[in-house]
Amino acid sequence: MPISLLAWLAQKYHNLEPVLVIVSVFAVFAITIGIYFLNKRVFKCLDRIEEL
């Protein structure tokens, strides 16, 4: 998802309003951070399952 949003932003940035660019960049950042923390949580769960 963040990759496609970045690609869209790269293609359309010259036609966009500055607010939309800022919101898009924030969305990419938020999605990336969310995926990172979800990944950490899944690995912790997998480690607990391995210990069983």
N, C-alpha and C positions, 0 to 999 in steps of 0.2 A: 504494500500500500504506500509506504513513504516513497519508494522509488518511482512509482507512477505519478504521485503528486509532485515530486521534484521534476520529473520529465515534463509534465504539463506546465509547471511554473517556468521552466527553462524555455519552452516554446512560446509562451504567451506573456512573458513578463513585460514586454514593451507596450502591450495593450491594456494592462491591468491597472486598476487604481492602487495606490500605495497601501491602503488599508487591507485590500485583498492579498497583497503580497505578504504583508506582515502576518496576517491570519494564517496563510498557507505555510509559511515558515514555522510558525508556532505549532501548527498541526503536525507537521513532519517531526518536529522535536518531541512533542508530547507522545506521539505514536511510538517513536523510537525508544523513548524512556520507558513507556509502558511495556513494550516487548522485552526490554532488558530485564525489568523487574519480574515479569511473568516467567521468563526463562530461569532466573535465579530461584524462584519459588518452585518450579517444576524440578529442577536439579536437587533441591533440598528434599523434596518428597521422594524422589528416586533414590537418594542416599538412604533415607529411612527405610524404604522398602528393601534395599539391598541388605540392610542389617538384620532383617528378619530371617 
